[in-house]
Amino acid sequence: MLFFSPAIQAEVDAVLKEKFGWEPREIKRFALRLWDFGTSIEPRVSLKVIVDDPDDDRVLECAIAAAHAIISGDRHLLRLKSFQSIPIQSPRQFLDSKAWE
């Protein structure tokens, strides 16, 4: 199951626009499909863990609220390996682990 928060949604929109040059219409079309696969949650904690990229703290906040694992290619998150007993894996590590079966 995919969990996300409003802060993560905003971050995805910003990355698609700023790093990939997507137009607002493209972002909206993609995001509507993406968010249909998951559940929106409101994290109950506010963290300051990743000094180099504070936006990554939003992922940790969301995970504490609902997740069993964090799957990410983000180097700041992967460097942690786990957070409060929640494993952090790259997409390749997750697929190789067969935990999704």
C-alpha positions as CSV (number, residue, x, y, z in Angstrom):
1,M,0.0,0.0,0.0
2,L,1.2,3.5,-0.8
3,F,0.8,6.2,1.9
4,F,1.4,9.8,1.3
5,S,0.7,13.2,2.9
6,P,-0.3,16.5,1.5
7,A,3.4,17.6,2.0
8,I,4.6,14.7,-0.1
9,Q,2.0,15.5,-2.8
10,A,3.3,19.1,-2.9
11,E,6.9,17.9,-3.1
12,V,6.2,15.5,-6.0
13,D,4.4,18.3,-7.9
14,A,7.4,20.6,-7.3
15,V,10.0,18.0,-8.4
16,L,8.0,17.2,-11.6
17,K,7.9,20.9,-12.5
18,E,11.3,22.1,-11.4
19,K,13.5,19.1,-12.2
20,F,11.7,17.5,-15.1
21,G,10.0,20.6,-16.6
22,W,6.5,19.1,-16.6
23,E,3.6,21.4,-17.4
24,P,0.9,21.8,-14.7
25,R,-1.6,19.9,-16.9
26,E,0.8,16.9,-17.1
27,I,1.5,17.0,-13.4
28,K,-2.2,17.0,-12.5
29,R,-3.0,14.1,-14.9
30,F,-0.1,12.0,-13.5
31,A,-0.7,12.9,-9.9
32,L,-4.4,12.0,-10.1
33,R,-3.5,8.5,-11.2
34,L,-0.6,8.1,-8.7
35,W,-2.6,9.2,-5.7
36,D,-5.4,6.8,-6.6
37,F,-3.1,4.0,-5.8
38,G,-2.6,5.0,-2.2
39,T,-4.0,6.5,0.9
40,S,-3.6,10.1,2.1
41,I,-2.7,10.5,5.8
42,E,-2.0,13.4,8.1
43,P,1.2,12.8,10.1
44,R,1.0,13.4,13.8
45,V,4.6,14.3,14.4
46,S,7.0,16.9,13.0
47,L,10.6,15.8,12.6
48,K,13.9,17.4,12.0
49,V,16.2,14.5,11.2
50,I,17.7,15.1,7.7
51,V,19.6,18.3,7.9
52,D,20.8,18.2,4.3
53,D,17.3,17.9,2.9
54,P,14.5,18.8,5.3
55,D,11.8,17.9,2.8
56,D,12.8,14.2,3.3
57,D,11.6,14.5,6.9
58,R,8.1,14.6,5.5
59,V,8.6,11.0,4.2
60,L,9.7,9.9,7.7
61,E,6.7,11.6,9.3
62,C,4.4,9.8,6.9
63,A,6.1,6.5,7.5
64,I,5.8,6.7,11.3
65,A,2.0,7.2,10.8
66,A,1.3,4.3,8.6
67,A,4.2,2.5,6.8
68,H,5.9,-0.8,7.2
69,A,8.8,0.3,4.9
70,I,10.1,3.3,3.0
71,I,11.0,2.6,-0.7
72,S,13.0,5.4,-2.1
73,G,15.9,6.3,-4.3
74,D,16.7,9.3,-2.2
75,R,20.3,9.1,-1.0
76,H,19.6,11.0,2.3
77,L,16.9,8.5,3.2
78,L,18.8,5.5,2.1
79,R,21.8,6.5,4.2
80,L,19.6,6.0,7.3
81,K,18.9,2.4,6.4
82,S,16.0,2.4,8.9
83,F,14.1,4.9,11.0
84,Q,12.3,3.9,14.2
85,S,12.3,0.2,13.1
86,I,11.0,1.1,9.6
87,P,13.4,-0.3,6.9
88,I,14.4,2.1,4.2
89,Q,15.2,0.4,0.9
90,S,15.9,1.3,-2.7
91,P,13.4,0.1,-5.2
92,R,15.9,-2.5,-6.4
93,Q,16.4,-3.8,-2.8
94,F,12.7,-3.9,-2.2
95,L,12.0,-5.9,-5.4
96,D,14.9,-8.3,-4.7
97,S,13.7,-8.9,-1.2
98,K,10.4,-10.3,-2.6
99,A,8.6,-8.6,0.4
100,W,5.9,-7.4,-2.0
101,E,4.8,-11.0,-3.0
